[in-house]
Amino acid sequence: MRLLSFNADGKHLFCVVNGDGVVTLNGRIGQPTLRDALAADSIGEIRKLLDSEKPDRKLADIGFLPVIPRPEKILCAGINYRAHAAEAGRELPAAPSLFARFADTLVGHDSEMIRPRVSEKFDFEGELAVIIGKSGRHIKPERAFDHVAGYSCFVDGSVRDYQKFSVTAGKNFPATGPLGPWIVTTDEIPDPARLTLTTRLNGVEMQRSSTGLLIHSIPALIAFCSDFTTLSAGDVIATGTPEGVGHRRSPPVWMKAGDVLEVEITGIGTLRTHVVDEM
């Protein structure tokens, strides 16, 4: 199934995709948000509604929100592809190298990604995102997938000159983290290590990699994160970016106003955002 959050009639809603339409779920399952629906283990109930209910809106008419608009935690793995570590001149990390993002960095599919006024060194990083569906602490790697609701596309928009001095600063400018367009549930992606991730800037391919080339696998990331914090339904784990980022190109490629960035992952779809300058 494809689950997403959206804005309609001034309200934040969530739905399941049915063909070229959607079935709005808030009133039907009695949960206010998709995060609450995941926490309530409503996937089975949603699947029944998908089989029995007709779409109430056209997919083309909705305004996408980040799939989880305000997750409790957004945890991001840095330097988690071997080729990216090589292009960055970094040693392979013995354990996951993580940083956190704020909820106000997220934007939805087909939304605006804001280049901050304080920098021109605005870079792209296409990533596979894991959406937690079941809370847990000290999760064993062999049980990790039991805690996953599904997968989505993510852009880790990075302000490189700020990141040079502070990863927290460089990764947390508002509206720099597109997430979407939807969550694809785990029944449709039995092996997330067999996907292909492609990032395109203005139609030009910048990144392409198998998700099977992660240094630290998805189960390893979940186990590591759950050792130091409780993972909750709706939490997002971004798994890292492959080689091809802008600042490692010669000459560097920086995003600018008017650019269109796309991250496509097989089995999930394409996340598209439009770059604008901060006002």
N, C-alpha and C positions, 0 to 999 in steps of 0.2 A: 504494500500500500504506500501511497504518497500522502503524507500529512503536512499541513502547512498552517501558518498563522497569517492573517490578512486584516486589512482595514476596509470597512465598508460602512457607509451611513454614519460616520463618526465613531464607530465602535471597533474595538479590537476583537476579532473573532478567530476561530480555527476550524479546519475542515479536512475532509478526505477528498482526494481527486477521483472523479469518476468520468472517464473519457475526456471530453473537452469542457466538462463542468465540474462543480464541486458540491458536496453535501456538507452544509454548515452543521457543526456538531454541538455547539455550546448548550442549546436548550435540549437537544436530543439525549445527551448523556449526563446532563446536570453538572458539568465541570466548566469553570470560567475560562480556563486557558489550556493550551496544549500541554504545558508543563504539569498542570494539575491532573490532566487526563492520564499522562504517563505515570504519575505518582499513584494514581488510583487503579493502575493496571487495567485500563479500559480498552486495550488493543483488541481483545476478542469481541467486545461489544461494538466497537467501531467497525470491525470486519463484517459483522452481521448487518449493520446499517448500510454498509456499502452494497451489500447484496439486495437489500430490500427497499432502499430509498432512492428516489430520483433526484438528480441535481437540482439545486435551487438557485444557482448562479452560474454564469459562464466563467470559465477560468480566465479568459481574456479580459474580463471586466473588473477583476479584483486588484487591489493594491497590496503587493506582497510586503509583509513584515519579515524581520529575521525569524527563522523557523521557531526558535524559542526567543521571544522578544527581550526578556530580562532573566537570563539564566542566573542561578545562584553563583556558579563558578564557570569561568572560561579559562582552561588550562592549555597552554600551547607548548609543543615540543620544538626546541631549536636544534639545528644541525642534526637532523634525523634521517638524512639520506647520504649514503657514502659519497656520491658524486658531488653533492652540495658541500659536504665537508671538504672535499678536495679543492673545489673552486674557491672556497673561503679560506683555504690554507689552515684548516683546523684539524686537530687530531680527532679520531673517533671517540665520542664520549663513552666512558665505561658505564655510566648510568644515564637515564634520561635527563636532559638539560631543559628545565621548564621555566616558563614565566607566565604571568597572569594578565589577562585583559579585563577591562571594565565593561559593564553592560552597555554603556552609552557609546562604545566604539562600534556596535553592531548596526548594520543596515540590511534591508531586504533585497531580494532579486529585483532588478530593473530600477533600483533606487540610485541616489546620488552618493558617490564616494567623495569626501571632501579633502582636497589638498590643502594643508594648513598654510596660512599666510607667512609663517616664519621660516619656511624651507621650500626649496625647489627639488630636494633630493627625496622624492616620494616614489617608493619602490613597491613592486607587486610580489606576492608569494602565494601561489595557488596551493591549496591543501585539501586533503580528505579530513572531514570532521566526524567524530564519533559522538553520538547523542546518547547519554545515559538514560536508561529506562527504569532501572531498579537500584535503589540506594544500597550502599554497602561500605564496609570498612575492612581493611586487610583481606582484600579479595585475591584469591589464588589465581595465577594465570590460567590454569585449566578450567576455572569457573568464570572467567572474565566475560565471555560472550553472553552468559546468562543475564548480565547487567546492562546489555546494550539494547536500546530501542531501535536504532537504525543509524543511517549515515547521511551526510549532506556535504555540500561543497562550501569551501571557506576561502576568503582572501585575507591574508595577514599583511595588510597595508603597513609599510614600514617607513618611518621618517629617519633616513639613515644618518644624517649628521647628529640628530639627537640621540639615536640609538648608540652611536659611538661612545657616548659618555654615560648613557643610562638606558638600559633595555626597557625599563618600565616606562620612561618618557617616550622613547621612540616607537613604542607599540601601542600607545594609549591615547592618541589624539582622537577626538570624537569623529564618528562616522567614517572610520578607516577599516572596518572589518565586515565586509559583506558575508552573509551566511544564508544559504538557501540553494535552490528555490524552495525545496521541501526536504522532509526526512523520508528516505526510503527504508521501510522496515526490514528487519534482518531476514525474514523469510524469503525476500527477493534477492538478497545478497548474502548467500551462505558463506562465501569466502571473500572478505574485503581485501585480501592480499592479491587478488587476481583482477584488479581493476586497472584502467589506464587513465592517468591524470594529464590533461592538456591545458595550458594557459595560453590565451591569445590576447594580444594588445593590438587593437584596431585591425583585427583579422589576421595578424602575423603571429605565427606560432613562436612562443618564447620558452615554454617548458613542455616536456613530454616525458613521462616516466611510468613504469609499473609501480603500483602501491606495494608490491611485494619486495621492493628494495629498501624498505625501512631498516634502519639500524636496530631500533627498538620496536618490536612488533606492537600491535594494538593490545594484545593481552598483557605484554610487559608494561606498557604505558598505564593501563588500568590498574594493574597490581601496584606499581610504583606510586601512582597518585593516591590510591586508597590507603596506602600505608601512612601517609602524612595528613590526610584529610578524609572526611566522609564524603563519598561521591553520592550525589542526590539526583533524583529524576530531573531531567532537563539540563543537567550539566553538560558542557561541551568540552571535548578534548580534541584540539587540533593537532594532527599527527606530524606536522613538519612539511617543508617544501623541498622539491628536488632542485637540481641544478638549472641554471638559466635565468636567475634573478637579474634585475636591471643593473645593479651597482657592480656586478662582476663582469659586465660586458665591456668591450672596448670599441668605441667609447661607451660610457654608461648610458643606459636608457632609463629616463625618469618619466613618470606619468605626469600629464599636464591637463589642464581644462580642455574638454572636448573629446578626450580619449574614451574609448569603450574597452573595458576589460571583461574577458570571459574566462571562466574556469569550467571545463567540462570533465566529468568523470563518468566512464562507462557504467551503465546500470543505475546511475543517479540522474544525470541530465546536465544542463548548462546553467550556471549562475552568471548573470550579466549585470554590470554596473557601469554608470556613467560618471566620469571624473569631472568635478567642478572645483573652482577656487573658493576658498573661504571668503565670505563677505566681510 
